[in-house]
Amino acid sequence: MNQLVTIESADRRFGWFMSAPTLALLLAVILFPVFWALFTSVHDYTLIAPDFDTFTGLQNYFSALRNSEFRHSLGLTAFFVFVVVLIEFVIGFGVALMLNSVNRFKPIYYGILLCPLLMNPVIVGLIWRMFLHPSLGIVNYLLSVVSIEPVNWLGSTNVAIWTIVMVDIWHQVSFMIVLLLAGLSALPKEPYEAARVDGASTFKAFRHITLPLMWPVIIVTLLIRLIFAGRPGDLDRPCQLFHLSEGVRQPSCR
């Protein structure tokens, strides 16, 4: 018994020893930027005067919170993340449930779903900027065919945020579908067979079997999507929004 415990301890120490270089590198990559950002934020540090002579404490944070533009941007970002994740989850879960019941041509459906997700965000921004052009875009042309006035999708303060939400949903909803569909495909079949024998309806099987079993997958999927939707560090996201926002400079539709 003691020999088995000794072997297990040796294996554990060997595992930590082999993992130590990778863990040290991860800690350095993660902790150093965080420490640098926090250290810089409590000093009067600018690109013009890159020094740490003046300690400001929390003054930079208070100044940001007092800035109306910062508060507006923060609220707009929170609204964007909430709406995008909610709509993508509803659409993604519905499509995943439908595809889970399909047996034929699944690889084709997967390929179609992954096409938008594989596109670079900058390319997506450029494509939709052309589609939504107030004068030359195909979207306004299709609206004119059915006698609807053209819309300045990216130049109107009331419409622009919803336009960006729509573009993000088109681009990222496939991610939600794929993750939820993978979770549905991994569910055991026995509970559904027992429910069918007991005469349970489709809705009851969904409520009492699918949802409880899918909760871990749903939570992980929502957390991942929340992080991706709200993170400011994605280098492609500002470029995508920049190319979309170029439409604001276009003349207003009348």
Secondary structure, 3 states (H helix, E strand, C coil): CHHHHHHHHHHHHHHHHHHHHHHHHHHHHHHHHHHHHHHHHCECCCCCCCCCCCECCCHHHHHHHHCHHHHHHHHHHHHHHHHHHHHHHHHHHHHHHHHHCCCCCHHHHHHHHHHHHHCCHHHHHHHHHHHCCCCCCHHHHHHHHCCCCCCCCCCCCCCHHHHHHHHHHHHHHHHHHHHHHHHHHCCCCHHHHHHHHCCCCHHHHHHHHHHHHHHHHHHHHHHHHHHHHHCCCCCHHHHHHHHHHHHHHCCCCC
